[in-house]
Amino acid sequence: MTAAVTPSILRTMFLTCQQTVSRLLPLFIFAVTLNAAEVTGKWEGTGELKFANGETRDSGVYLDFRQDGQEVTGSAGPGPDRVLPISKGKLDGNKLTFEVVAPPESSGDGLVIFDFTVSGDKMEGTVKCARFTGKLSLKRS
């Protein structure tokens, strides 16, 4: 013999599920927030650049970011005295991407695309443009 599921039992089950979700949701949001990277500040490091002609060159890397949620603004360059503004800066979890447009009059390379993985006070990633590609490693300074 099986018991009939009455409207009263269904309502109790629904309310129990609803209460459980309402209690767990803030914990879930808190856990997701803890996993999100924070990149505001100055970062310094090095990069190994490989040019189309086969030449390899080491370079300094300097980044200065301001983060508002997933949006990242700031500047990037080989040193604090040689930076350009970044655009399309986005942080998705621990993945950071942005672009820099280096104007031809500054002997720049046009569009430069950066792609990083952030881990605490360190980040590693790549840089790509028309003249070279490279691997970058930075620490928060």
Stockholm file with secondary structure:
# STOCKHOLM 1.0

chainA/1-141         MTAAVTPSILRTMFLTCQQTVSRLLPLFIFAVTLNAAEVTGKWEGTGELKFANGETRDSGVYLDFRQDGQEVTGSAGPGPDRVLPISKGKLDGNKLTFEVVAPPESSGDGLVIFDFTVSGDKMEGTVKCARFTGKLSLKRS
#=GR chainA/1-141 SS CCCCCCHHHHHHHHHHHHHHHHHHHHHHHHHHHHHSCCCCEEEEEEEEEEETTSCEEEEEEEEEEEEETTEEEEEEEEETTEEEEEEEEEEETTEEEEEEEECGGGTCCEEEEEEEEEETTEEEEEEECSSEEEEEEEEEC
#=GC SS_cons         CCCCCCHHHHHHHHHHHHHHHHHHHHHHHHHHHHHSCCCCEEEEEEEEEEETTSCEEEEEEEEEEEEETTEEEEEEEEETTEEEEEEEEEEETTEEEEEEEECGGGTCCEEEEEEEEEETTEEEEEEECSSEEEEEEEEEC
//
